[in-house]
Amino acid sequence: MRLKPRLLHVLIAAASVMLVARVGAVYHEAGIAFAQAPPAAKPTSETPAKPTSETPAAKPAAAAAPAGGEPLTPGVPKAPPAQTYTETEVKLLQDLAKRRAELDQRADELTQRETLLKAAEQRVDEKIDQLKQMQATVDASLGKVDAQEDQRLSSLVAIYTNMKPKEAAPILSQLDMPVLLQLLTRMKDRTTSAIMAAMDPKTAQTITMALAERRQTSATVPPDATQNPQN
């Protein structure tokens, strides 16, 4: 608590010193400006002599011209001389301007190329989306066809299974081999053997070799999900 009054006195004294120094600086600058100001012209009491008839009237003096031949207007400062460049500097400036124009043109070309690439990428993405939609549609259609084909084959298998082997054998012998194999692989082994026993021996041999080859191929390839397991 005792330090606060002392600190306040110190701050007041410092501010006073700074204020006095600032005022002195202002007076000093004002004195320098007054000393540098040109003295005012004093009016002369002498009256100019009137021209007589013998002596012609004095003509106003022309403004003094500088060495370059340009007259000087009182109170107007002389314009600075135009800046001149050497041939090397001019050529350098021209090269820089040409280089700048080339860079600007290249930047414009790159911008246009980037715009074209973005448009091409957008078109490619749209084509990919369309192909995906088409593939989904085709897969759905193929799934429906497979389901219908499986249902048709299952119906035929049921029909030939309910028939007697001697009656089913002549009909199945007239079918194409791919269709016949699909029907026989869906039947039970007991039904298939009875039908093949009623067939011609040569036809039964051909069917046996085709069934063996088909089963060998299906052993290396996962069987179709729609194919019924054999009993």
C-alpha positions in Angstrom: 0.0 0.0 0.0 2.9 2.4 0.6 4.4 1.8 -2.8 1.4 3.0 -4.8 1.7 6.8 -3.9 5.4 6.7 -4.8 4.8 4.9 -8.1 2.1 7.4 -8.9 4.5 10.3 -8.2 7.2 8.7 -10.4 4.7 8.3 -13.3 3.5 11.9 -13.0 7.1 13.2 -13.1 8.0 11.1 -16.1 4.9 12.3 -18.0 5.8 15.9 -17.2 9.4 15.4 -18.5 8.1 13.8 -21.7 5.6 16.6 -22.2 8.2 19.3 -21.8 10.6 17.5 -24.2 7.8 17.3 -26.8 6.9 21.0 -26.5 10.6 21.9 -26.9 10.9 19.8 -30.0 7.8 21.5 -31.5 9.3 25.0 -30.9 12.6 23.9 -32.3 11.0 22.6 -35.5 8.9 25.8 -35.8 12.1 28.0 -35.4 13.9 26.0 -38.2 11.0 26.4 -40.5 10.8 30.2 -39.9 14.5 30.5 -40.5 14.3 28.7 -43.8 11.4 30.8 -45.1 12.5 33.4 -47.8 12.2 37.0 -46.8 9.3 39.0 -48.1 10.0 41.5 -50.8 10.0 45.1 -49.6 8.1 47.7 -51.7 10.3 50.3 -53.3 9.4 54.0 -52.9 10.9 55.0 -56.2 8.5 55.4 -59.0 9.5 54.1 -62.4 10.4 56.8 -64.9 7.8 57.5 -67.5 8.8 56.8 -71.0 9.4 59.9 -73.1 8.9 60.4 -76.8 12.6 60.1 -77.4 13.2 56.9 -75.5 10.9 54.0 -76.4 9.0 52.3 -73.6 10.8 49.4 -72.0 9.5 46.0 -73.1 8.8 43.3 -70.6 11.7 41.0 -70.2 11.2 37.6 -71.7 11.4 34.7 -69.4 14.9 33.2 -69.3 15.1 30.1 -71.3 17.2 27.2 -70.2 19.9 25.7 -72.3 17.5 23.2 -73.9 15.4 26.1 -75.4 12.3 25.5 -73.4 11.0 28.6 -71.6 10.5 28.4 -67.8 7.3 29.5 -66.3 7.7 31.2 -62.9 6.4 29.1 -60.0 6.2 25.9 -62.1 8.9 23.3 -61.5 10.7 21.8 -64.4 9.5 18.4 -65.5 12.0 15.6 -65.1 13.7 14.3 -68.3 12.2 11.2 -69.9 13.9 8.0 -68.9 15.8 6.4 -71.7 16.7 2.7 -72.1 19.6 1.1 -73.9 19.1 -1.4 -76.7 20.0 -4.3 -74.3 17.4 -3.2 -71.8 14.8 -2.8 -74.6 15.5 -6.2 -75.9 15.3 -7.7 -72.4 12.0 -6.1 -71.8 10.7 -7.3 -75.1 11.9 -10.9 -74.3 10.2 -10.7 -70.9 6.9 -9.5 -72.4 7.0 -12.3 -75.1 7.8 -14.9 -72.4 4.9 -13.6 -70.3 2.5 -13.8 -73.2 3.7 -17.4 -73.9 3.2 -18.4 -70.2 -0.3 -16.8 -70.3 -1.2 -18.7 -73.4 0.1 -22.0 -71.9 -1.9 -21.4 -68.8 -5.0 -20.9 -70.9 -4.4 -24.1 -72.8 -3.8 -26.0 -69.6 -7.1 -24.6 -68.2 -9.0 -25.6 -71.3 -7.4 -29.1 -71.3 -8.3 -29.5 -67.6 -11.9 -28.6 -68.4 -12.0 -31.1 -71.3 -10.6 -33.8 -69.1 -13.2 -33.2 -66.4 -16.0 -33.3 -69.0 -14.6 -36.6 -70.4 -14.3 -38.1 -66.9 -17.9 -37.1 -66.2 -19.0 -38.8 -69.5 -17.0 -41.9 -68.6 -18.6 -42.1 -65.2 -22.0 -41.7 -66.7 -21.3 -44.5 -69.2 -20.1 -46.8 -66.3 -23.3 -46.1 -64.4 -25.3 -47.0 -67.5 -23.4 -50.2 -68.0 -23.9 -51.2 -64.4 -27.6 -50.6 -64.7 -27.7 -52.6 -67.9 -25.7 -55.4 -66.2 -28.1 -55.5 -63.3 -31.0 -55.7 -65.7 -29.4 -58.5 -67.7 -28.5 -60.4 -64.5 -32.1 -60.1 -63.3 -33.3 -61.3 -66.7 -30.9 -64.2 -66.7 -32.0 -65.1 -63.2 -35.6 -65.2 -64.3 -34.7 -67.3 -67.4 -32.6 -69.7 -65.2 -35.5 -70.0 -62.8 -38.0 -70.7 -65.6 -35.6 -73.2 -67.2 -35.1 -75.0 -63.9 -38.8 -75.2 -63.3 -39.3 -76.6 -66.9 -36.6 -79.2 -66.4 -38.0 -80.2 -63.0 -41.4 -80.7 -64.6 -40.0 -82.9 -67.4 -38.0 -84.9 -64.8 -41.2 -85.5 -62.9 -43.0 -86.6 -66.0 -40.3 -89.1 -67.2 -39.8 -90.4 -63.7 -43.5 -91.3 -63.4 -43.4 -93.1 -66.7 -42.2 -96.7 -67.1 -38.6 -97.1 -68.2 -39.6 -98.9 -71.4 -41.9 -96.0 -72.3 -39.4 -93.2 -71.3 -36.4 -94.8 -73.0 -37.4 -94.4 -76.7 -38.5 -90.8 -76.1 -35.3 -89.7 -74.2 -33.2 -91.4 -76.9 -34.5 -88.9 -79.5 -33.6 -85.8 -77.4 -30.4 -83.8 -77.9 -27.5 -84.8 -75.8 -27.3 -81.6 -73.7 -31.0 -81.7 -72.9 -30.9 -85.5 -72.2 -27.9 -85.0 -69.8 -29.7 -82.2 -67.9 -32.7 -84.5 -67.4 -30.7 -87.6 -66.4 -28.6 -85.7 -63.9 -31.7 -84.5 -62.2 -33.2 -88.0 -61.9 -32.4 -90.4 -59.2 -29.7 -93.0 -60.0 -32.1 -95.9 -59.8 -34.5 -94.2 -62.3 -31.6 -93.3 -64.6 -30.2 -96.9 -64.6 -33.6 -98.3 -65.4 -34.2 -96.0 -68.3 -30.7 -96.6 -69.8 -31.3 -100.4 -69.5 -34.3 -100.1 -71.7 -32.4 -98.1 -74.3 -30.4 -99.4 -77.3 -26.9 -100.6 -76.0 -25.0 -98.2 -78.3 -27.2 -95.2 -77.3 -26.7 -96.2 -73.6 -22.9 -96.4 -74.1 -22.8 -93.0 -75.6 -24.9 -91.6 -72.8 -22.7 -93.3 -70.2 -19.5 -91.7 -71.7 -21.2 -88.3 -71.8 -22.4 -88.6 -68.1 -18.9 -89.6 -67.0 -17.3 -86.7 -68.8 -19.9 -84.3 -67.3 -19.3 -85.6 -63.8 -15.6 -85.3 -64.3 -16.0 -81.6 -65.3 -18.4 -80.9 -62.5 -15.8 -82.3 -60.0 -13.4 -79.5 -60.8 -16.1 -76.8 -61.2 -18.6 -76.0 -58.3 -22.0 -77.4 -59.2 -24.8 -75.1 -60.1 -27.0 -74.0 -57.3 -30.1 -75.0 -59.2 -28.9 -78.6 -59.8 -30.5 -81.1 -57.5 -28.2 -83.5 -55.6 -28.3 -87.1 -56.7 -29.7 -89.7 -54.3 
